Amino acid sequence: MPHSGRSTQVIERVFLVGVAFRPAPLHGSSAPGETRSPAASLAELAELARGAGAEIAGEISQIRPAPDPAYLIGRGKLDELRAVLAGLDASSVIFDHDLTPTQQRNLEQALAIRVVDRTQLILDIFARHARTREGQLQVELAQLQYRLPRLSGRGVEMSRLGGGIGTRGPGETQLESDRRRIQQRIRGLRLNLEAVRRQRQRQRQLRESVPLATVALVGYTNAGKSTLFNALTGAGVYASARMFATLDPTLRAINLPSHRRILLSDTVGFLRQLPHGLIEAFRATLEEVRRAHLLLLVSDITAPDREEQVREVRKVLAELGVADRPLLEVWNKIDLLPGPIAPPAGAAAPLRVSARSGAGIPELLSALDSAITLDPAEPVDLELPHAAGELLHRIYEHGVVLARESRPAGIRLHAVLPHSLQKQLAMYRVNP
């Protein structure tokens, strides 16, 4: 996808192709296997394309029992697509599926137009939204890992670029040179990212030396995680209705109702068929999810395919090895519902919030306070000297004072404090 220029914004018109594969029915059953709604898939693809700065020129879809090895879609659908494109001014065709290098090459030759697959589109969006040096390194690594196998079989084209006659040596020389440069760059990117991971690890070790629980927001892209993060922390991080508006992790400390402090982490949104190369490239970012004591799984309650989105998020969490991590489910955007909605039967009731209006935020904070077991807060009785103003300030900042009495010997307090602070104040502890 071309990016916007400084003076004139170039909007690329694209045509979308949705492809779903319905497996054969199970033995003894006449019902076909389940498949995702083509309409839902195309709607998501359209949002992704708009996130890449494109305008939708049209769309078609097909449900097949299996992908065609040469074109992904059937030959009849290929002819239909060619006829439709003849009457449009589209500059690219985007497939809602990954294409093999051979399929992509065959489609471009058959349609005489640039063909982009789902992974390529997502990588383009990530490249647009990566703001930090770390994010840019991770995106470039994923792009090069995608591109490397697609160099194979392009010797003829590269021979022309190299100026050789026919298909003689310069083509293969150029091909091997390109492959070697990409492999060298991939090695360099991995070294740079390893340095980033080491730096993150040092920062994490410093954080973990203090008993401070970390909670990670996870969810499908565009579920409203960044808006919820802002509502909980007041951080003012970038939030947008566009998919993948957040790529770089953000951590902020917040106070729970017990006055315990925790760290809240905003992370990249997940997606159906999230490219494996992206998961690998964003390992440093997703490490915040792996190290979290608790996960908040945020979903858009108004999304028509919300349940499938949640399944996809849980699938990625399983890939990250955190499927068994303590988790609270949060239904966001309740302000957009026409009426109440019943929770799923037999499941823990999800927390219902509106990150935009603030509805349900106090209940969410209370639920976090109850769910986090690290450094629990419990009642304690203390007697401080009258001159211990700094200690008194820390008690009010990190705990809840239930009763206070000024006595000749000092200030008597009945308070709820985290264990870490109680240990520091052990010498002032008294029996009730």
PyMOL commands that set and color helices and strands:
alter all, ss='L'
color gray80, all
select helices_A, chain A and resi 38-51+75-86+101-111+118-129+133-151+155-162+170-208+225-233+276-281+283-291+306-319+334-336+361-371+389-398+419-424+426-428
alter helices_A, ss='H'
color red, helices_A
select strands_A, chain A and resi 12-21+54-64+92-95+114-116+214-219+250-255+261-266+294-300+327-332+351-352+377-384+400-407+410-418
alter strands_A, ss='S'
color yellow, strands_A
deselect
rebuild
show_as cartoon
